[in-house]
């Protein structure tokens, strides 16, 4: 839709000439009225359009904004830190976000409740002087994972195992629809990190260890979120975390972590060869935003590195969208004061600051930085232009509120069918001594156990309803035990679930153990051992010693040390963190066939780390390994 620009009439005023001031105001009123009439003839006469008729193009907004209003557009606050909703209008805030667990009343909340919350925040933005709408952001990183009842898909490492770009696009199209159903138009996904050390707690957020795996899937994800061009029904995608967050050196972690937020001690050649290519494909695919990494490159924090952000991302790659900081990432810069940190970040090329709390202080820092000469006004105008361009491209000025037709689709059967296919394709068969496929005919007994066999929260992993994830029925979904019961209903197969009480008196023809890691997110998942775990080991041994043939299904966000576990079983499946639809696992066990290929090298021991294809080390299983179809 074409927007007609309006340029205010520039007439002088002075305190000694009130009549001239009245003339100027009259001319401005006439000009605004004329522009409004012309705009109304081009746009549907909706209440939303009427509410947001303050400015009609990026150039128009920019020309009419005060410096403080520009600073407001560059400021993003967490919903939990909005002290007074009227502040959204008062300060002209550009964005509100929900972090992990940031629902209407904390963790969770239904899609309808989320839509009501987001629309409420939006209503305050539309009351601002120029009526510039918010762009609301959320971490929808494996489905709309903060929302009760949404479909949760395999985490990225599982999608990397599919090698299926068309499926990744379809998966993120499902996420797009569910995000739109809550009134949100911006997701902090996909993570296009190239994870080079499995000890990193964010390994599962990336598609794999090699840019040849990550790049095509990153571009497909962007297409799934945004569509062919940005528009009313798009969700703005975010390529993150720029750059080399997956290449940090173990032991250099920041914020008390082992490796997360650490220092990538690598050459620029390695940076460009390994970590930059997925951003190139994402930018070429039109990604709307890029998030900066907490990490450092050779001792310099990425949040303040103008060479990376301005020279490479915006210059060489030609990125035209806007750059957002990570949560309070600007506060990690080494400058003496917060005002200096803000100036450092903005001058480095960051356009929007995820504060997430002190929005007044951030706005003041930008305004004072410009007035003192620390921040060029041109840099601020460039940042605001990029942000407003995205808002106009998404048509938020005409459609600021939730399209409730999408709300009804959240958690739909059709979306769950796509997720089930994603689970099927993500599974990697590491070992099979003639155990699989299982027969659906004949009479035999299956016994299942392990801490994750009937625990939906463990099946989902981190970033699921809450930031760190949880245990039990945290949302709507199907556990492995429930899926097995469905798969064997009406057959001659009997099933028994012993849970974690694996030392009981039982026997069976087939034993299936389901266990692995418990949920974690970010640096809280950093590991010094990659240990399988004593509880998992004993439960697997218990089950396998009481059955004729034994199968292991491992839920994990990365490879664990399993060399001693493999001899216990006839078949071993890397299940990753599959999400809400475990029927995809039983589909494969009973005959659908395995197609997944490892997106990472699987170490023999933690001392192998970091281990990656081409580094001369011998893994337990190499990148690309996977038995197919059985």
N, C-alpha and C positions, 0 to 999 in steps of 0.2 A: 504494500500500500504506500502511495506517495504522500509525503508530508510536505506541506508548504511552509518554507522558512519565514520567520518574522524577525526583522531587524528593528530595534527600537529607534525612534527619532532622537537624534542627539542634539538637544538644545541646551544652551547655558542657563544656569539659574544662579541666583545670589540672594542673600538675605535682604538686600536693599531693593529687590525687584519681585515682590510677591505676585504682581500681575503676570509677569513673565513666567513665574513658576506655575501659576494656574493655567496659563496657555499650554505650557509643556505637558502638564498632567492631562489636560483635555485632549491634546493631540495623541498622547500615549493611549488614552482610553479609547479614542476613535480607532487608532491603529489596531489595538488589541481586539476591539469589537469586530472590526473588519476581518482580521485574521481568524477569529473564532467562527464567524459566519461562514467563511470560505472553508475552513476545516470541517465544520458541521455538514457542509454539502458533500464532502468527500467520504465521511465516516458514518457508520451506522449510528443512529441517535440513541446510544445505550447509556444507562446511568453511569456505567464505568467510565465511558469516554467523557461524559460531562464532568465527572468528579476529577478527572486527570487532565483537564484542558489548560493547565498552567503554562506549559511550554510545548512546542510542537515539533522540535527537531533537536538534535545534539547541538548544532550551532546556535539555535535560538536559546536553549537552556543556558549554554555556556556564556553567551553574551549578557544574560540577565542575572547571572548568579553573583552573589557576593563571594569574597574569598572564604569566609566562614562556611558558606553553603557548599563551596567546592570541597573544602576540607571534610565536611560532613559526608559527601558522596564517597570519599576515600576511606571512610571509617565503617568497619563492620563490628557489631557487638553481638555477643551471645544472648539468646533470649533470656537466660537465667540472670543476666546482668543488666537488663533494662530496668533501671530503678523506678522510672515513671514513663509510661507509654507516651505521654505527651511530649517527652524528650525527642521522640522519633520525628515529630513535626518541628519542634523548636529548633533542633540542631540539623534538620534535613539529613538524617542518617541515610547512608546509601544502601546498607545491607544489615540484615539480622540473620543469624545462623542458629541452628540447633546442633550442639555437639553430641557426642555419644551419650545416650540417655536423656537428651534434652527435649522430651516430649511435652505435651500440654500440662502434665502434672508430674514431671520427672520421667523416669524410664517408662516406655510403653505408650499407651494411648492408641485409640482406633484411628483409622484414616479420617473419619468424619470429625473426630475431635481435633486431629491435626489441622484439617482444613479450616475449621472454625478458628483455631489459634492463629494460623498464618493470615487468614483474612482479617482478623482483628488487628494484628500488627500493621497490615497493609492499609487499613482504614485510617490509621494515624499518619502514615506517610503521605497519604493523599490530602491531608489537611495542611500540609506544609505550604509555604508561600507559593512555590512553583508547582506543587502537586506531583513531584517526581516520585514514582513508585519505588518500593524496595525491590531488590532482588534477594530472595530468601535462599539461603544455602544449607545443605545437609550432607552428611556422609552416607550416601546411598552406595555402599561399596560392594555389596553382594545381594542385590535387591534393595528394597527400601527398608533396610534392616533395623531401623529404630521403631518401626510401626507395628503394633500388635495386629496380627492377622495378615500381614504382607507376606508375599512369597519370598523366601530367602534361598538364594542360589549358591552353587559352590563358590567358595572363595577363589580368587584369581589363580592361585597355583593349580587348582583343579581344572579351571578353564584352560590353563596353559597346557595341561595334559591332553586336552581334546584336539589341539592344533586346528580347530575348526573355526575360522574367522566368521563364516556365515552364521554359525550358532552363537558366537559371542555377540554379533550384532543383534541377533534375535533376542538373546538374553537381556541385553541392555535396552532393547526396545520395550520389553516387558517392564523393566525397572523404570524406564521413562514414563510409561503409562501410570504406574503406581505412584511415582513421585508427583506427577501432575494431579493425581487424585487427592493430594494433600495441599494443593495450591503452591507448590514449590517449583521453581524453574532453574535451579542450579544445584548440581551435585559435585562433590569433591571426589570425583572418580573419572577415568580410571587411574590407578597407580601404575605407572609405566616403568617402575624401578626395575633394574636388572640386579637381582639378588645374588651376590657372589659368595656369601658366607652364610650357611644354614643356621648358624648360631644366632643370627639376627631375628629378633622377635617379630619383625614385619615381613619375613620371607613369604608368608602366604598371601600378602597383599599384591605381590607381583606375579606375572605370568611365567617367569622362569629365569634361568641364569644366563641366557644368551640373547643378544638383541635380535637374532634371526627368529626366535620364538616370540619375543615380546612385541616387536614392531608391527607385524600384520594384525595382531589381536588388539593392540592399542588403537590402531586406525579403525578397526571394526567397531570397537566400543564407542568411539566418538560418533561414528555414523548411527549407531543404535540410539544414543542419547539425543543427538541433535537433528537427525534426519539429513536430507540432502542439502538443505539450507536452514539457517535459524529462522524460526517463526513462532507463531502462537502456541503450537503444540510441541515445541522443542524443550528439552532440558539442557541447559548449558553444561558442557562437560569440562572437566579439569584434569589436565595431565599433571601428575605429581610423582615425586617431590623433586623439583629441579635443584640440583642434579647430583648424581652419584650417591644417593642415599643408600643404595644397595652395595656400595663399594667401600664402605668405611672399614678401617682397620680394627680388628678385635682388640679390646683393651683401651680404646680411645673414646668410648662413649661419654656423652654429656648427660647432665641431669641425674647422675647417679647410675646410669645404665652401663652395661658391659660394652656394647657395640652400637646401639641405637643412638642417633644424634652425634655420631662420632666423626672422625677425621678421615676423609678419603685421601690417603697418601699415595697418589698415583700421578703419573705424568699427564700432560695435556693430550698426548697422543692416545693414551688408554682411555681417558675421559671421552674423547671424541669417537674412538673406535667401539667402545663397549656401552657407554651410558648415554651418549647423545642420540644415536640413531632412532630410538623409539619416539623421542620428542620431535625429530624431523618428520617422521611419518604422521604423528599426531597433528603437528602444525600444518603439514600439507593437506591433512584431512579436515582442516578448518576448526580445530579445537578452540573453544571460546575463552578459556582461561588456563593459566598455569600457576600451580602452587609451588612456592619455594621450600626447599628442604631445611630442616633444623641443622643438618650436618654441615661440616666444613670441608673445604678442599685445600689441602696442604696448609692447614692452620688458619685459614680465613673463612669465617662464617658465610655461608651462601646468601643469607639474608642481606648482607652488605656488600656483595661482590658484583660491582658494576661490569666487570669483564664478562662474567657469566650471563647476567640478566640483560644488560643493555647491548653489549657488543655481540654476544653470540646469539642469545634467544631472540631479541628484538631486531638486531642488526643482520647477522648472517642468515638466521632462519626466517627472518621476515615475519615474525609473529605480530599479528595485528590486534589480538584480543587483549585482555588485561591480566596483570600479574597480581596474585594475592599472596600475602604472607601465610605462614602456618600459625596455629593458635599461640599467641603471645611470642611468636618467634622473634619479633623485632626487639623484644626485651632481653634477648640473649646476646645482642651485639655488645662489643666491649666498651662502648662510649660511656662517658662519665654520667650523663643525665639522660632521662627518658626523651627529652626534647632533642638531644644530640643523636640518640638512637633512631628516632623518627626521621630526622633529617638525613642521616646516613642511609637508611633503608629507602626512602623516597628518591634520593639522588642516585642510588644504585639501580633504580628502575622499578621498585615495587609500587603498584598503583593503588591497591586497596590493602588496608592493614586490618587483619583479624586481631582485634585488640587483646582480648575479647571483653574487657571490663571497663577500663577508664576511657570512655569515649569522649568525654569533655576534655580530658587532658590531651588526648590524641589530636582533637580538632585544634586546640590551642597551640599545640606543638607545631602543627603544619602552618597555621596562620602566623604565628610568631616567627617561624623559620623563614617564611617568605618575606615578612616585613623587615627582618634583620639581615636579609641577604644570604642566609644559609641555604635556602631552597629557592631555585629559580621559579618564577611564576610560570614560565613555559613548561617546566616539568609537571607542575600541578595541572595545568590546562591539558597537557597530553594525557595524564592519568584519568582525569575526569572525562575527557573525550572518549577514551577507550571504554570506560564503565558505562557511559550514557549510550554509546553505540550498541553495546550489548543489550541494554534495556529496550532500546527502540527496535533492534533486530528481533527480540523476543516478543515484541508488540505489547509490552507490559503497560504502556500508557493507555492503550485502548482496552486491554483485557487484564486488569490487575488482580482479579479475584479468581478463586478456584472454579474450574469447569467441573461441576459435580457429576457429569456423566462419567468422568474418569474415576471418581471416588467409588462408585458402585463396582468397578472392575478390580479393586484391590483385593488380592487373595483369590481371584477367580479360578475356576477349574481349568480354563484355557491356559492361564499363566502357570498353573501348577504342572500342566502337561509339558510345557517347555522346560520347566525346571527339572522334571523327571528325566527328560532326554539329556539335559546337561549333566546330570549325575551319571547316567549310563555311560556317556562318552568320556567322563573324567576319570573313571576308575582304571587303575593300572595293575595288571596281573604280573606279579614278580616271580611267582613259582606256581607250578601245577604238575603234580605227579599223577595225572589221570583222575583227579578228584572231581574236577569240574568239566562239563556242566552237571548240575544236579538234575535228577530225573523228576518229572512231575507225575509219573505213572508208577504204579506199584505201591506196596505198603512198606514203609520204613519210618524210623524215628530220627528226628533232629533235636538236639539239645543245644541251647544257646546260652551264653553268659558273658560276663565282662562288664565293666563299669559304664560302658557307653551303649550297651545293647538296647536299652529302653530309656535313654536320657537325651531328650531333644536338645537341651542346652549344650551338652558336650558335642553333639552332632553338628551344631551350628558354628562353634568356635567364638572367637572374639568379635567385637563390632556386631553384636546381635542383641537387640533391645537395649542393652546397656553397653557402655564402652568396652569393658573387659569381658562381656559375655556372662553366662550364668549356668546354673544347673537346673534340670527338670523342665517342666512344661512352661517355658518362658513365653511361648507364642503358639500359634496354630501350626501343626505339622504332623508328619508321620515318622515315628521312630523305626529303627530296623526291626525291632520285635513286632510292632504293629504291621509293618509291611510284610514280614514273614507270615504272620497269621492270615493276612489277606491273600497272599500268594498260594498258600496251601489249603485254603478253605475249599471244601468239596472234593478233596483228593484223599488218597489213602495214607497220606503223610501225617504223622502225629508230631507235635512240636511241644517242647518244654523249655521254659526260661528259668535258669537258676540264678540269674543276676550275678551278684558278687559273691554269693555263697557257693563257691565252686568246689568246695571240699566235701559236698554231700554225697549220699549214696544214690548214684544214678548211672545209667549206661545209655548208649545210643549208637545208631549206625553212623550218624554224622554229628560232629560237634562244630559249632561256629562260635569263635571268640570275637567280640567287638570291643575294642578299647583303644587306648592311646593317650594323647595329651588332653588335659583339661583346658578350658578356654583362657586366653590371654590376649592382650593387644599391646602393640608398640614395644617399648623397652622393657615392660614388665614381663615380656616373653623371651627376653634374651637368655640364652642358655650356655653354660660352660661345659655341659656334658652331652647334650642330645640323648640323654638316657631313655631307654625304653620304659624303665620304671619297675621297681620290685613288685608292686601290686599287679601290674599288667603281666609280668613274667610268671608270677605264681598262679594267677588265674588262668593264663593260657596253658600252663603245664597241667594244672588240675583237670581242665576240660579234655585236653588231648590224651591224657592217660586213661580216660574213662570211655573213650569212643573208638570206633573202628577207623574212621578217617576224620581228619581235622582241618579246619579252615580258619585262617586269621584275617580279620578285616581291621586295618589300622586307621583310626581317625587322627590326623595330625596336620599341622600347618607347614610341615617340612619333613625331610627324611630324619628318622631317628636311627640309633644304632641297633640293628636287628640281626646282626650276624649270628648271634647265639640262639635266636628264636626260630630261624628258618628251619633247622633240622626237626623241630617239634611238629611241623605241620606238613600236610600234603599240598596245600595251596595257601598262598599269601597275597592279599590284595591291599594296595595302597588306596585308601578311600578318601584321603585328604579331609576337607571339612565340607561335607556335601550339601548342607542346608536342610530345608524342611521336607524334602521329598525322597525318603529312603526307598520308596518303591523302585527307584532307578537301580538300586543295588540288587534287590531280589530279581528284577528283570534279567540282569546279567548272570546272576548265579544259576538261574533256571533256564538259560539257553540263549539269551539275546547276544552274547558274545562280547568280549573285551576288545576295545579299540584304542584305549588310552596309551600314550607314550610319555615316559618321564620327562618333565620340563626342567629337571635338575639332575646333576650327578649325585648318586647315592653313596655316602661314605661307608667305608668299613668300620671306622672308628672316628671319634671326635678329633683325634690328632690329625686326621686327613684334612680337616678344614683349614683354610678355604680350599675346596676342591671343585674344579670346573673343567669342562671339556677343553682339551687342547693344552692343559697345563702340565702334562707329563705324568700325572698321578694316576694310579689304577683304582677306580672306584669299585664298590661292590656291584653296582649296576650303573651303566653309563647313561648319559643324556640320550634320550630317545628310546631307551629300552622299554619293552612291554610285550608280553606274550599275547598273540592274537591268532585266531579268535579265542583259543584256549591254550 
